[in-house]
Amino acid sequence: MEIIIDNFPLQITNPEKIFWPEMGIRKIDYIMKLMELTPYLIPHAQNRLLTTIRYPDGIDGKSFYQKNIPSYAPTWVDHHRWQDTEYILLNKRATLAWLGNQAALEFHTAFNRYNRDQYPSSLVFDLDPSKGQTFEQVVEVALLIHETLGSLGLKSWIKTSGATGMQIYIPIGEKYTYEQARKMNEFFGKYFSEKYPQLITIERMVKKRESKLYFDYLQMWQGKTITLVYSTRATKEATVSTPIEWEELEKGIRPTDFHLLNIKDRIEQKGDLFAPLLGKSSIQNLDHILQFINKQKI
C-alpha cells in the first residue's frame, strides 16, 4: 500500500506484520502511532545523528543496528556524513514513517546536533541498574541525585529509558565542550559513588559492580548515543522512553506504565515534559562546577 505524507510518497510493505505480539501491535499500527508522536519526537531528534535498531520480524526475531543510511533510502531522507558514516537525520515526519516501515523499533540519537559536533546540548547522567536490582532502587538513586542538584541550584529533568534504567538531563545550551562535560560527569559520578558507596558505583567492569547502580559518566561522548525521548523499546510491553515529573517519581512509577498504546494520552494530559530542554530559558550555568573541578586538579 502507498501513502502520501507531507507530499512524500511512501510504500508500506507487509502492513499486517506483528511487531509486538503480546500487545497485538502490527506494523501499520506502529506507523500510525509514530505519526501521532511526530510533534513531540522529532523536535528532540532534529539534526542529531541517528542510530536505529531494526527488528524485521518483530521483537521476537533477530535485530541489527543501523547507522549508515541504506542505498535504497528515499532521496528526501535527510542525512549527514560524520567520520565515514552517512547518518540519517530524523527531521521529517515522512522519514519517521519510512523508518517505521523499515522496522526501526528503537531510536538512539547523538548528544549533540551535527553542526555543533564538539558541544553536547545537555549533561546526561545515565543510571544503569546492575543485575538483580529493582527499579525502585534506580528511583531511590535518582531522587538522591535530584536532591543534591537542587542544593547546588541546578534544575534537572528525568526520563525512563524505556527499559530498566533512567536518564537525568541538565540542559547546558551547547556551552561546554565534550571534554568539559565529561569532567563534570566524572566529578558527579565520583561524588555520588563516594557519598553513597552502598548504592552507586562507577566501576566499568560489570562483574565488579556487585548489586550497585552504575552511574555511567562515560556514555555521554562524541559519537555515542542515548535513547531518544518517546522512542519505543523492543520490550514485550512496547514501552516508551518517557519524561517523568519528579513528583511522580516520588509517588512511584514503573517503566511499563508508559507504552506505545497509552503514551499519546499521557502527553495530551501532561504535555511534553522535555519541551523545556528545547529552549534557552532552561539552560543551566555550570561554570562554578567546572571552576571547582579545575581548582582541585591544580
Disulfide bonds with the S-S distance in Angstrom:
none
